[in-house]
Amino acid sequence: MHKNFSHNVKVYYEDTDAGGVVYYANYLKYLERARTEALSTIGLSNTKIKNDFGALIIVKSCNIEYKKSAYLEDDLQIKSFVDSTSKTSFLMNQSIFKDEELIVEAKIHLVFINEKFKPVKIPEKILLDFKPYTSSQ
C-alpha cells in the first residue's frame, strides 16, 4: 500500500464567491499547493529541481470532479499520491476532504521538461523518493 502526501488548507474569504462558496478554480490552487508541499516532504522544491536537474514540472492535463462544495472557513485536507510514472511524466491522484468526506477528486498529468520546453527523463532520485507514495510500486 502506498503512502499519501497530506496538506491542510483553510478556506479564506478571498477563496469564495459572494455566497461564501469556494470558487471552482481555487481548488486548482489548493491542489498546486499540495503538490508543492509534497515535493517539500521528500526534500525537494521546484527551484531545487530546476537548479539541480535543469528541469521543470508542468501540468499537461487535469481532470477534476467536484462532488460537494467547500465554504468560508472550512478546513480541508488534500491527500495526494503518484498513480503511475513513465520516463518523462507521472499521473498524480489528489483528493480534497472536508471533515473526512471526499469533496473533490482530481487526476493531474505532470511532465518534466527542460528549459527548451522539451520532455526530459524524470531523474532517478525523484522516482526513488516518490516510490513510497506511488500506487504502482
Stockholm file with secondary structure:
# STOCKHOLM 1.0

chainA/1-137         MHKNFSHNVKVYYEDTDAGGVVYYANYLKYLERARTEALSTIGLSNTKIKNDFGALIIVKSCNIEYKKSAYLEDDLQIKSFVDSTSKTSFLMNQSIFKDEELIVEAKIHLVFINEKFKPVKIPEKILLDFKPYTSSQ
#=GR chainA/1-137 SS CCCCEEEEEECCGGGBCTTSBBCTTHHHHHHHHHHHHHHHHTTCCHHHHHHHHSCEEEEEEEEEEECSCCBTTCEEEEEEEEEEECSSEEEEEEEEEETTEEEEEEEEEEEEECTTSCBCCCCHHHHHHHGGGBTTC
#=GC SS_cons         CCCCEEEEEECCGGGBCTTSBBCTTHHHHHHHHHHHHHHHHTTCCHHHHHHHHSCEEEEEEEEEEECSCCBTTCEEEEEEEEEEECSSEEEEEEEEEETTEEEEEEEEEEEEECTTSCBCCCCHHHHHHHGGGBTTC
//
